[in-house]
Amino acid sequence: QVQVVESGGGLVQTGGSLRLSCTASGLRSERYGMGWFRQAPGKEREGIACINWRGSAAYYVDSVKGRFTISRDNGKDTMYLQMDNLKPEDTALYYCAAGGGTAQFCPGFLGPSEFKNWGQGTQVTVSS
């Protein structure tokens, strides 16, 4: 059974940092890409970063490029999102997702439908 669990969210002031973690269990025999999405109240779920199965390629949406860094440790089945210079507009529920197919390569922007397995989300709130 596949299980995806995020952690690391919280409340931080503008300019601060947080590191999110995501552990995906039950996928060890598969090659899978992983991604981070976020959803603010009243807005659609937005893909912000993904990383390929090797951890050798990553994609970032323009709004987080240069501030967020995605990485993964396949030995621990864990992915990370280091978030620096946080802004109030980064406030959202952050979701981790894992998927095979196209997602395993993280060729660029990927929508939610490319990922089969999802976590429950972790809240990030940035105060001004």
LOKOL-14357 format. One record per residue (C-alpha): residue number from 1; x, y, z; residue in three letters. Coordinates in nm, 2 decimals, decimal comma. Layout:
% residues N
ATOM  pos       x       y       z  code
ATOM  NUM       X       Y       Z   ala
...
***
This chain:
% residues 128
ATOM  pos       x       y       z  code
ATOM    1    0,00    0,00    0,00   gln
ATOM    2    0,14    0,34   -0,10   val
ATOM    3    0,15    0,61    0,16   gln
ATOM    4    0,27    0,97    0,11   val
ATOM    5    0,32    1,18    0,42   val
ATOM    6    0,43    1,55    0,44   glu
ATOM    7    0,57    1,73    0,73   ser
ATOM    8    0,75    2,05    0,82   gly
ATOM    9    0,49    2,32    0,76   gly
ATOM   10    0,43    2,60    1,01   gly
ATOM   11    0,41    2,98    1,07   leu
ATOM   12    0,70    3,19    0,96   val
ATOM   13    0,76    3,56    0,91   gln
ATOM   14    0,83    3,72    0,57   thr
ATOM   15    1,18    3,65    0,46   gly
ATOM   16    1,21    3,34    0,68   gly
ATOM   17    1,27    2,98    0,58   ser
ATOM   18    1,10    2,64    0,62   leu
ATOM   19    1,20    2,29    0,50   arg
ATOM   20    0,92    2,05    0,40   leu
ATOM   21    0,97    1,68    0,40   ser
ATOM   22    0,78    1,41    0,22   cys
ATOM   23    0,81    1,03    0,27   thr
ATOM   24    0,67    0,80    0,01   ala
ATOM   25    0,65    0,44    0,12   ser
ATOM   26    0,54    0,14   -0,08   gly
ATOM   27    0,70    0,26   -0,40   leu
ATOM   28    1,05    0,12   -0,36   arg
ATOM   29    1,02   -0,12   -0,66   ser
ATOM   30    0,91    0,16   -0,90   glu
ATOM   31    1,08    0,46   -1,06   arg
ATOM   32    0,87    0,76   -0,96   tyr
ATOM   33    0,90    1,13   -0,99   gly
ATOM   34    0,79    1,35   -0,70   met
ATOM   35    0,64    1,70   -0,69   gly
ATOM   36    0,52    1,97   -0,47   trp
ATOM   37    0,19    2,14   -0,52   phe
ATOM   38    0,01    2,41   -0,32   arg
ATOM   39   -0,34    2,54   -0,28   gln
ATOM   40   -0,44    2,87   -0,13   ala
ATOM   41   -0,80    2,94   -0,02   pro
ATOM   42   -1,02    3,01   -0,32   gly
ATOM   43   -0,75    2,91   -0,57   lys
ATOM   44   -0,67    2,61   -0,78   glu
ATOM   45   -0,40    2,36   -0,68   arg
ATOM   46   -0,07    2,49   -0,83   glu
ATOM   47    0,23    2,28   -0,92   gly
ATOM   48    0,54    2,45   -0,80   ile
ATOM   49    0,83    2,20   -0,83   ala
ATOM   50    0,91    1,85   -0,93   cys
ATOM   51    1,21    1,62   -0,94   ile
ATOM   52    1,29    1,31   -1,15   asn
ATOM   53    1,33    0,96   -1,01   trp
ATOM   54    1,71    0,99   -1,00   arg
ATOM   55    1,71    1,33   -0,84   gly
ATOM   56    1,92    1,47   -1,13   ser
ATOM   57    1,66    1,70   -1,28   ala
ATOM   58    1,42    1,94   -1,13   ala
ATOM   59    1,16    2,20   -1,25   tyr
ATOM   60    1,04    2,51   -1,07   tyr
ATOM   61    0,75    2,74   -1,15   val
ATOM   62    0,87    3,10   -1,20   asp
ATOM   63    0,71    3,23   -0,87   ser
ATOM   64    0,94    3,01   -0,66   val
ATOM   65    1,25    2,98   -0,88   lys
ATOM   66    1,56    3,10   -0,69   gly
ATOM   67    1,39    3,08   -0,35   arg
ATOM   68    1,28    2,71   -0,33   phe
ATOM   69    1,50    2,40   -0,37   thr
ATOM   70    1,37    2,05   -0,42   ile
ATOM   71    1,58    1,75   -0,35   ser
ATOM   72    1,54    1,38   -0,27   arg
ATOM   73    1,71    1,10   -0,09   asp
ATOM   74    1,61    0,77   -0,25   asn
ATOM   75    1,78    0,57    0,02   gly
ATOM   76    1,52    0,72    0,27   lys
ATOM   77    1,23    0,74    0,02   asp
ATOM   78    1,21    1,11    0,11   thr
ATOM   79    1,19    1,43   -0,08   met
ATOM   80    1,25    1,78    0,06   tyr
ATOM   81    1,15    2,13   -0,03   leu
ATOM   82    1,38    2,40    0,12   gln
ATOM   83    1,19    2,73    0,11   met
ATOM   84    1,39    3,05    0,16   asp
ATOM   85    1,29    3,42    0,15   asn
ATOM   86    0,93    3,33    0,21   leu
ATOM   87    0,66    3,58    0,11   lys
ATOM   88    0,30    3,61    0,23   pro
ATOM   89    0,18    3,49   -0,12   glu
ATOM   90    0,35    3,16   -0,04   asp
ATOM   91    0,08    3,09    0,22   thr
ATOM   92   -0,10    2,78    0,12   ala
ATOM   93   -0,16    2,41    0,20   leu
ATOM   94    0,14    2,23    0,05   tyr
ATOM   95    0,09    1,88   -0,10   tyr
ATOM   96    0,35    1,62   -0,19   cys
ATOM   97    0,28    1,39   -0,48   ala
ATOM   98    0,45    1,09   -0,64   ala
ATOM   99    0,39    0,93   -0,98   gly
ATOM  100    0,53    0,71   -1,25   gly
ATOM  101    0,48    0,76   -1,62   gly
ATOM  102    0,58    1,11   -1,74   thr
ATOM  103    0,62    1,22   -1,38   ala
ATOM  104    0,92    1,00   -1,33   gln
ATOM  105    1,12    1,22   -1,56   phe
ATOM  106    0,99    1,56   -1,45   cys
ATOM  107    1,04    1,71   -1,80   pro
ATOM  108    0,88    2,04   -1,70   gly
ATOM  109    0,55    2,16   -1,58   phe
ATOM  110    0,33    1,88   -1,47   leu
ATOM  111   -0,04    1,90   -1,37   gly
ATOM  112   -0,20    1,72   -1,08   pro
ATOM  113   -0,33    1,44   -1,31   ser
ATOM  114    0,03    1,33   -1,37   glu
ATOM  115    0,07    1,21   -1,01   phe
ATOM  116   -0,12    0,91   -0,88   lys
ATOM  117   -0,02    0,93   -0,51   asn
ATOM  118   -0,09    1,22   -0,28   trp
ATOM  119   -0,03    1,32    0,08   gly
ATOM  120   -0,28    1,50    0,30   gln
ATOM  121   -0,10    1,84    0,29   gly
ATOM  122    0,09    2,05    0,54   thr
ATOM  123    0,00    2,42    0,61   gln
ATOM  124    0,25    2,69    0,54   val
ATOM  125    0,16    3,04    0,67   thr
ATOM  126    0,38    3,34    0,61   val
ATOM  127    0,30    3,65    0,81   ser
ATOM  128    0,38    4,00    0,68   ser
***
